[in-house]
Amino acid sequence: MTFVRLAEVARVHGEGATAVHALKGVNLKVDVGELVAVMGPSGSGKSTLLNLAGGLDRPTSGTVHIGEQDLATVRDLAALRRSSVGYVFQDLNLIPSLTAAENVMLPRELDGLRSSRARQEAMAVLAEIDAEELADRFPEELSGGQRQRVAIARALVGERRLLLADEPTGALDTHTGDEILRTLRARCDAGAAVLLVSHEPRYAAWADRVVFLRDGMIADSTNVSLESAR
Ligand SMILES: Nc1ncnc2c1ncn2[C@@H]1O[C@H](COP(=O)(O)OP(=O)(O)OP(=O)(O)O)[C@@H](O)[C@H]1O
């Protein structure tokens, strides 16, 4: 079953002579339970693709569906994003005045959950990625790698059915990076759809499929033979 569908999606940044055609007529489906890795050179449109797939940006032309919903017709896109989509950005975006646990709780509290329940969920997901001991620290008290793990916990909390990860292993050592990939893979196997941008072939090996972008177009798409790759 397809969970995310991009059809003939184009995105032009700017206008006239300075216009940048970041994506040009991209078609992509990600199924429930599927992990798709997006690879490609710098500037090929990977982040633009992720932002469009999660409704953070709108296409210049073409359509994006999450589940049954055409994002162009969704009234409360922010609510849809909060309930269905988890993002791990390159620049982390943790709120400095909140502890790690409070950062992870925040999306659930915005969903209307009581604090005690949101905290329970936050602690469970921090435990899942082996980061419970970070719960009561503030972002400035964490290393780059620890911040990354907290940002990942925030993306996983709740019943997010679509996870978008842009270089989620960027600041992490190999062991922790592998742990994160194992967690993403487990979420996927439990029914999430995952889009992962990575420069590193070793992480792409965790994917079901690798999509290569070049100059805003899908240049190639390869199914990964999982057993041999991991
Ligand atoms: N807001 C924006 N305004 C103007 N141009 C943009 C904007 N966002 C992206 N671009 C341009 O669109 C193209 C695709 O950018 P994008 O960030 O999607 O590529 P990327 O493959 O993710 O690159 P990287 O690997 O360096 O993160 C690039 O030429 C970039 O400069």
PDBQT file of the ligand as one rigid body, heavy atoms in Angstrom, charges set to zero:
ROOT
HETATM    1  N1  LIG A 301      14.916  28.317  -0.780  1.00  0.00    +0.000 N 
HETATM    2  C1  LIG A 301      15.672  28.212  -1.868  1.00  0.00    +0.000 A 
HETATM    3  N2  LIG A 301      15.860  29.275  -2.683  1.00  0.00    +0.000 NA
HETATM    4  C2  LIG A 301      16.609  29.193  -3.817  1.00  0.00    +0.000 A 
HETATM    5  N3  LIG A 301      17.217  28.073  -4.215  1.00  0.00    +0.000 NA
HETATM    6  C3  LIG A 301      17.073  26.981  -3.438  1.00  0.00    +0.000 A 
HETATM    7  C4  LIG A 301      16.311  26.993  -2.240  1.00  0.00    +0.000 A 
HETATM    8  N4  LIG A 301      16.347  25.755  -1.702  1.00  0.00    +0.000 NA
HETATM    9  C5  LIG A 301      17.106  24.998  -2.516  1.00  0.00    +0.000 A 
HETATM   10  N5  LIG A 301      17.560  25.740  -3.576  1.00  0.00    +0.000 N 
HETATM   11  C6  LIG A 301      18.383  25.248  -4.684  1.00  0.00    +0.000 C 
HETATM   12  O1  LIG A 301      17.738  24.111  -5.226  1.00  0.00    +0.000 OA
HETATM   13  C7  LIG A 301      18.709  23.136  -5.616  1.00  0.00    +0.000 C 
HETATM   14  C8  LIG A 301      18.434  21.842  -4.851  1.00  0.00    +0.000 C 
HETATM   15  O2  LIG A 301      18.721  22.059  -3.477  1.00  0.00    +0.000 OA
HETATM   16  P1  LIG A 301      18.565  20.918  -2.367  1.00  0.00    +0.000 P 
HETATM   17  O3  LIG A 301      18.913  21.526  -1.056  1.00  0.00    +0.000 OA
HETATM   18  O4  LIG A 301      17.239  20.269  -2.504  1.00  0.00    +0.000 OA
HETATM   19  O5  LIG A 301      19.708  19.889  -2.818  1.00  0.00    +0.000 OA
HETATM   20  P2  LIG A 301      20.400  18.708  -1.994  1.00  0.00    +0.000 P 
HETATM   21  O6  LIG A 301      20.566  17.590  -2.953  1.00  0.00    +0.000 OA
HETATM   22  O7  LIG A 301      19.609  18.429  -0.766  1.00  0.00    +0.000 OA
HETATM   23  O8  LIG A 301      21.809  19.307  -1.610  1.00  0.00    +0.000 OA
HETATM   24  P3  LIG A 301      22.784  19.000  -0.339  1.00  0.00    +0.000 P 
HETATM   25  O9  LIG A 301      23.243  17.583  -0.489  1.00  0.00    +0.000 OA
HETATM   26  O10 LIG A 301      23.880  19.983  -0.514  1.00  0.00    +0.000 OA
HETATM   27  O11 LIG A 301      21.961  19.233   0.899  1.00  0.00    +0.000 OA
HETATM   28  C9  LIG A 301      20.068  23.738  -5.300  1.00  0.00    +0.000 C 
HETATM   29  O12 LIG A 301      20.561  24.329  -6.476  1.00  0.00    +0.000 OA
HETATM   30  C10 LIG A 301      19.756  24.787  -4.240  1.00  0.00    +0.000 C 
HETATM   31  O13 LIG A 301      20.694  25.833  -4.304  1.00  0.00    +0.000 OA
ENDROOT
TORSDOF 0
